[in-house]
Amino acid sequence: MEKDQCTVAGLGLEEKLGFGPRAYQHIVSNADLFVPAGGSRSAIASNGSEFLGVWTQGLSQFAVRLDAMGRLLDASGIPLRIASSYYGETPLLTGAGGNFILVLAQSVSLLDRDARVLRRVGMGTPGVPLMALSDGRSVLVACSSVSSIFVRLLATDATPITDWTTIGSTFDLSVEREAAFGVDSNGYVAFLATKNGLTMQRISSRGEISPATVLPVDIGGLQRLKTAFDGERHIVVWSTSANPKAVLVTPDGAVSDAFVIPTGSLPSVVLGVDARSGRSFVFFSENRGGLLYELSAVSIDDASRQVGVPFVVAHNVADDLSIANVNDALLLSWPYAGMNGEVLDRPTAVPLGDAFPIARRAAEQNAPSIASGANVDLVVWSEVDTLNTMRVRARRINRAGIPLDPTPIELGTGDPNTIAPTVAYGGGEFLIAWGATQK
């Protein structure tokens, strides 16, 4: 019996949720229920010596550890017991002070290298989290509300340093596609695609924000903006309706001429950039027809702006690429039927083996709640179908830990963006409550 299935027994709650002694476990559902693997959104980060991956499954967050070469250290996901505010929320993750900072819409959590939650504080955000980035001394968190960008500085232990401050507005409502953030020796940098053009704005490690500077760059047709710092200059890349374009920007704001990154004849979307020691990699996705996507990359010598030949990295990567590195190991991760990864040797740009599953996909079954009655326990959970409808189901379990119902009991439907089901017992009856699709 696999430990990563939701299980129950006639013992304490830890055993009922499948984290207790293996000898006492019993399967609640014939389908994988509350499996800590394979969410719809994911992120990867490095603390300088190892990697941590985090993904969302329904309203729950799970983590997995990888060593400095990107090898999995955990056979199954580690439940973080940190609830999302809505289904399929994208987690933000960054290394900070040897630990990790996890940012969600309503909370910021400090995780150690073993994915233990050391601290959790309320987010108090004015909008949707966009980015979390660390300069080693602090953490910058950026959020959006409509087209406005807000930033806040945290200490590496997740303690707030500053309050939320507005730094500007992007061209339209697609904020996550028109804002990019980097860090250099002078602090943090924000690049925004605004009505006035591409702007550059500095944010110090003490929270001081400089006025925005409009860069002499034509960003007509910009569809998505990404950036990275190679040690001397920022490379700023954006997608267009044709091939992507890029400019190089020094920390003091000197800008190179824009240059084209030839990616081929197919439409391409820039998903990420990694830069170090004067060399950059630009990762982009190409639609090969229908639902077939390929993740490819090009190497750029930043000093000469010479672009290498594109090469294929992995298949089935349409979006949500996350990049982290430890020394010369560059780890990429993306969601597709789970959370997947690929490790590149950065000096040679050669993949170190095939793409591999970091976490296998599970059914969108989440948030189990358990209540004990006179002679029976009731387990209630939610499932999200392909139409994004939350179906609430239950199963009775006797004191020996044996399911009394051959198949789960269908209780009703609800809104996946509202309250997950919960169950309580009293007066000889079980009471189940969940968020409804109507008020």
KOLVODO-339096 format. One line per field, with one value per residue (C-alpha): residue in three letters; x, y, z. Coordinates in steps of 0.001 Angstrom, whole numbers. Layout:
<atoms>
residu: c(ALA_...)
east: c(X_...)
north: c(Y_...)
up: c(Z_...)
</atoms>
This chain:
<atoms>
residu: c(MET_GLU_LYS_ASP_GLN_CYS_THR_VAL_ALA_GLY_LEU_GLY_LEU_GLU_GLU_LYS_LEU_GLY_PHE_GLY_PRO_ARG_ALA_TYR_GLN_HIS_ILE_VAL_SER_ASN_ALA_ASP_LEU_PHE_VAL_PRO_ALA_GLY_GLY_SER_ARG_SER_ALA_ILE_ALA_SER_ASN_GLY_SER_GLU_PHE_LEU_GLY_VAL_TRP_THR_GLN_GLY_LEU_SER_GLN_PHE_ALA_VAL_ARG_LEU_ASP_ALA_MET_GLY_ARG_LEU_LEU_ASP_ALA_SER_GLY_ILE_PRO_LEU_ARG_ILE_ALA_SER_SER_TYR_TYR_GLY_GLU_THR_PRO_LEU_LEU_THR_GLY_ALA_GLY_GLY_ASN_PHE_ILE_LEU_VAL_LEU_ALA_GLN_SER_VAL_SER_LEU_LEU_ASP_ARG_ASP_ALA_ARG_VAL_LEU_ARG_ARG_VAL_GLY_MET_GLY_THR_PRO_GLY_VAL_PRO_LEU_MET_ALA_LEU_SER_ASP_GLY_ARG_SER_VAL_LEU_VAL_ALA_CYS_SER_SER_VAL_SER_SER_ILE_PHE_VAL_ARG_LEU_LEU_ALA_THR_ASP_ALA_THR_PRO_ILE_THR_ASP_TRP_THR_THR_ILE_GLY_SER_THR_PHE_ASP_LEU_SER_VAL_GLU_ARG_GLU_ALA_ALA_PHE_GLY_VAL_ASP_SER_ASN_GLY_TYR_VAL_ALA_PHE_LEU_ALA_THR_LYS_ASN_GLY_LEU_THR_MET_GLN_ARG_ILE_SER_SER_ARG_GLY_GLU_ILE_SER_PRO_ALA_THR_VAL_LEU_PRO_VAL_ASP_ILE_GLY_GLY_LEU_GLN_ARG_LEU_LYS_THR_ALA_PHE_ASP_GLY_GLU_ARG_HIS_ILE_VAL_VAL_TRP_SER_THR_SER_ALA_ASN_PRO_LYS_ALA_VAL_LEU_VAL_THR_PRO_ASP_GLY_ALA_VAL_SER_ASP_ALA_PHE_VAL_ILE_PRO_THR_GLY_SER_LEU_PRO_SER_VAL_VAL_LEU_GLY_VAL_ASP_ALA_ARG_SER_GLY_ARG_SER_PHE_VAL_PHE_PHE_SER_GLU_ASN_ARG_GLY_GLY_LEU_LEU_TYR_GLU_LEU_SER_ALA_VAL_SER_ILE_ASP_ASP_ALA_SER_ARG_GLN_VAL_GLY_VAL_PRO_PHE_VAL_VAL_ALA_HIS_ASN_VAL_ALA_ASP_ASP_LEU_SER_ILE_ALA_ASN_VAL_ASN_ASP_ALA_LEU_LEU_LEU_SER_TRP_PRO_TYR_ALA_GLY_MET_ASN_GLY_GLU_VAL_LEU_ASP_ARG_PRO_THR_ALA_VAL_PRO_LEU_GLY_ASP_ALA_PHE_PRO_ILE_ALA_ARG_ARG_ALA_ALA_GLU_GLN_ASN_ALA_PRO_SER_ILE_ALA_SER_GLY_ALA_ASN_VAL_ASP_LEU_VAL_VAL_TRP_SER_GLU_VAL_ASP_THR_LEU_ASN_THR_MET_ARG_VAL_ARG_ALA_ARG_ARG_ILE_ASN_ARG_ALA_GLY_ILE_PRO_LEU_ASP_PRO_THR_PRO_ILE_GLU_LEU_GLY_THR_GLY_ASP_PRO_ASN_THR_ILE_ALA_PRO_THR_VAL_ALA_TYR_GLY_GLY_GLY_GLU_PHE_LEU_ILE_ALA_TRP_GLY_ALA_THR_GLN_LYS)
east: c(0_1357_1802_859_-2802_-5223_-5732_-7557_-7444_-9190_-6382_-5382_-5629_-2027_-2684_-6009_-4308_-1744_1312_1395_2623_2190_719_-2434_-3303_-6405_-7428_-10354_-10930_-10090_-8862_-5816_-7183_-5196_-2065_804_1912_1108_-517_-1510_971_4551_7779_11402_14117_17665_19123_22634_23296_20117_16726_13181_10097_6609_3335_-359_-2933_-6399_-6141_-3126_620_3271_7062_9843_13594_16280_20045_22564_22426_18634_18181_14999_15448_11795_9717_6508_5488_5797_2459_3050_-376_-560_-3904_-4261_-6956_-8213_-7838_-4771_-2948_580_3145_6147_9380_12847_15928_16826_19502_19932_16166_13229_10427_7050_4604_888_-1945_-2697_495_4291_5994_9595_10628_13867_15811_13712_10471_9495_7428_9372_7182_4052_2828_-190_367_-1999_-1551_-3464_-3579_-2077_1541_3826_7358_9591_13318_16207_19483_20823_20040_16314_13405_11435_7804_5818_2046_-430_-3841_-5517_-2560_-684_2468_3100_6322_7272_10570_10892_13815_15185_13203_9942_9602_8232_10726_8523_4845_3362_4399_3217_6018_4020_1470_1880_451_-2733_-4162_-1731_614_2341_3351_4552_6672_10066_12304_16015_18751_22312_25057_23076_19830_16615_15501_12000_11434_7875_6197_4205_2331_5523_7669_10040_10921_13634_13222_15579_14567_17265_17597_16248_13126_14134_12524_14033_12010_11249_13552_12190_14695_15283_13847_11024_8816_6062_4337_5582_3728_5804_8773_11605_14990_18132_21490_24740_27065_27674_24425_20727_19415_15799_13891_10356_8142_6678_4388_7568_10943_11769_13857_16339_18406_21289_21051_23880_23118_23477_20949_23123_21197_22410_20617_17779_18590_16505_16755_16084_14042_12776_9697_7157_5539_7457_6769_9620_9166_12345_15925_18997_22166_25577_29227_28458_26332_22555_20075_16675_14007_10970_7998_6925_3572_4210_517_-2575_-1568_2015_4551_8332_10625_13716_16605_19319_22633_23737_27206_26129_29260_29074_25302_26039_23101_23665_21611_18289_18131_15232_15177_11904_8443_4975_6048_3517_3939_4824_8539_10544_14368_16951_20632_23233_26778_26732_23483_20563_17233_14083_10612_7153_3678_2425_535_2338_5508_8408_12046_15167_18751_21180_24935_25275_28813_27995_24206_23833_20855_22056_19723_16099_13310_11958_8783_9309_5787_3297_-146_-2997_-6708_-7804_-9055_-8285_-8854_-10048_-11997_-12708_-15197_-15761_-19283_-20527_-19263_-18079_-15852_-16846_-14251_-15332_-13305_-13663_-12932_-12617_-13760_-12752_-15530_-13995_-16939_-16188_-17889_-18192_-17928_-17766_-17117_-17888_-15135_-15684_-13531_-11399_-10515_-12577_-14649_-18384_-19346_-18227_-18000_-17822_-21115_-21973_-23064_-23348_-21421_-19826_-17620_-13905_-12952_-14832_-14787_-13573_-15876_-15663_-17508_-18540_-20502_-23127_-26521_-26125_-25651_-22833_-23003_-21089_-20622_-18916_-18862_-21802_-21985_-24751_-25047)
north: c(0_3406_5865_8815_7803_9292_6532_5979_3665_3403_5328_8977_11643_11239_7621_8543_10931_8356_9741_7197_3590_1803_-1297_587_2144_1452_2981_5391_5740_3426_6491_8392_10728_13664_12425_14838_14928_16536_19905_22369_25103_24758_26607_25669_27567_27164_28228_28023_24390_22444_22807_22858_22388_23471_22841_23458_20700_22109_24230_22396_22975_20261_20297_18032_18289_17828_17745_20034_17887_17954_14392_13735_13193_12440_9565_11558_15109_16727_18266_21861_22350_25823_26488_28442_31073_29642_26489_26216_29167_29681_29553_31900_30541_31976_30983_33317_33020_29275_28742_29354_31921_30711_33431_32868_35350_35462_34345_34333_31262_30602_27018_25354_23080_20110_21941_22499_25641_27830_30920_32093_35677_37265_38754_41706_42128_44566_42049_38983_37946_38370_37665_36840_37553_37739_39673_37571_40230_40698_39463_41572_40580_42174_42087_43506_45077_45752_47331_48730_47155_47057_45957_45088_44116_41256_40088_36651_35273_36556_39504_42586_45452_47876_48324_47935_50713_51435_51626_52133_50814_48594_49176_47156_44496_41672_42705_39361_39591_43192_43331_41739_41999_41445_41966_43253_44623_47837_46175_45273_46436_46568_46703_47651_47928_51137_53579_55651_52696_50367_51814_50914_51533_50693_49415_49354_46663_49273_49862_53158_53468_55601_57493_55484_56030_55526_53493_54349_51061_50376_47735_47769_44395_43338_40274_39011_40443_38532_39517_38153_39596_38097_39739_42866_43684_42836_41080_42097_39866_40108_38129_39694_38413_37344_36496_37671_40796_41751_44624_44723_47224_48031_48692_52453_52372_52326_50491_48592_48566_46066_42839_39966_36432_34155_31232_29830_30091_29002_31457_31405_32673_33570_31632_32487_33751_32612_34710_34365_35213_37092_34325_34066_31357_32339_29640_29757_27572_26795_25420_22495_22145_21515_20880_19923_22336_22201_23990_25253_27507_29672_30692_34336_35796_39026_41051_40410_39758_36666_34257_30510_27894_27028_23562_21533_21059_19219_18508_19464_22753_25455_27865_28299_27557_27919_28191_27779_26863_25475_25943_24599_22616_24541_23029_23743_22729_22987_21535_18879_15827_16579_18535_17786_18756_18847_19552_21336_21487_25242_25455_23036_23585_19799_18181_15834_12991_13036_15163_13471_13646_15549_14684_12452_13729_12857_13378_16810_15433_17587_18786_15692_16343_13620_13385_10518_9322_6741_3685_5073_7775_9867_11122_13989_15449_17499_16638_19113_17823_18989_21609_23148_22005_20942_17643_16804_13118_11051_7547_5849_3935_1488_1212_-1466_1023_-764_1308_601_2036_218_3549_7139_8857_11807_14739_17622_20240_23521_26336_25341_28943_28955_26933_23320_20774_20169_17684_17604_15120_15800_14565_11304_12973_14224_17793_18627_22180_23555_26582_26697_27984_30379_32594)
up: c(0_-951_1858_-323_-470_2013_4586_7837_10818_14146_15855_16117_13441_12255_11317_9728_7330_6300_8093_10917_11109_7799_9479_10488_7133_5082_1770_1939_-1796_-4660_-6526_-5336_-2697_-1357_-3075_-2419_-6027_-9338_-8854_-11536_-10531_-9342_-8532_-7943_-6069_-4794_-1463_-2902_-2029_-2899_-4548_-3239_-5376_-4293_-6063_-5545_-5661_-5230_-2085_-658_-984_-1177_-1397_-2578_-2000_-4646_-4194_-5909_-9067_-9234_-7948_-5991_-2257_-1477_-2838_-2365_-1619_1803_2918_3998_5623_4110_2442_-782_-1081_-4381_-6453_-8654_-7085_-8399_-5565_-5538_-4091_-3532_-1565_1307_3984_3485_3782_1448_1302_-26_-1084_-1611_-1997_1733_3457_3452_4924_5915_5088_6085_3729_4903_3972_7602_8120_10560_10358_8600_8442_6828_3403_3577_-157_-2303_-5156_-6821_-6044_-9067_-7900_-4932_-5217_-2740_-2792_97_2714_2140_27_-2438_-3012_-5827_-6250_-8718_-8394_-11743_-13627_-10605_-9153_-5399_-3696_-141_1493_3961_6059_5194_8149_6532_8938_7089_6673_4730_3992_511_-1877_-5417_-7979_-11180_-13629_-16656_-20114_-19557_-17256_-18162_-15370_-15009_-18677_-18550_-15398_-14723_-11672_-11152_-8600_-8960_-6711_-6149_-5078_-6847_-10292_-11760_-15524_-16494_-19883_-19438_-21649_-21774_-22841_-21004_-17594_-15091_-11374_-8500_-5053_-2376_296_2746_681_-942_-4388_-7137_-9761_-12896_-15879_-19392_-21418_-25107_-26336_-28797_-27179_-29770_-29935_-26493_-25231_-22301_-20386_-18642_-17209_-15529_-14401_-15743_-13210_-15293_-17050_-17088_-20160_-20748_-23171_-24483_-26832_-29954_-32681_-34506_-32916_-29366_-28824_-26118_-24755_-22290_-19423_-16999_-13307_-13911_-16769_-19909_-22639_-25697_-29016_-29181_-31007_-32334_-30934_-33930_-32632_-35933_-38104_-35467_-33029_-29744_-26230_-23870_-20619_-18734_-18743_-16823_-16874_-15250_-15997_-19195_-20701_-20896_-21755_-23105_-22819_-25063_-25929_-29492_-30572_-32910_-33687_-31572_-27967_-28823_-27328_-27152_-24723_-26522_-25580_-27084_-25567_-25843_-25371_-23717_-24520_-28276_-28375_-30443_-30353_-30595_-32402_-30700_-29144_-27759_-23984_-23330_-24699_-23437_-21857_-22681_-19767_-16075_-16394_-13176_-13170_-10396_-10240_-7857_-9155_-12740_-12437_-13938_-12895_-14894_-13759_-15278_-14723_-17134_-15856_-12630_-11916_-14237_-14350_-16473_-15411_-17742_-17336_-17675_-19151_-21981_-22217_-22325_-20546_-17798_-18723_-19831_-18414_-15298_-13188_-9948_-8847_-10633_-11435_-9124_-9412_-8265_-4937_-1959_1586_3479_6673_9255_12119_14570_15368_17863_15981_12683_11221_8215_5730_3463_601_-2572_-6191_-9049_-12428_-15903_-15864_-12701_-10587_-7025_-6172_-2493_-1585_1592_2871_6190_7986_10852_13965_12302_9574_6907_4430_4835_1446_-1728_-3549_-2262_-1407_-3663_-1458_-3900_-5847_-4952_-6138_-6184_-5398_-2090_1109_1084_2767_6500_8711_12385_14532_17173_18330_16469_13079_10861_9570_6372_5091_1985_-302_-2699_-6265_-5222_-2166)
</atoms>
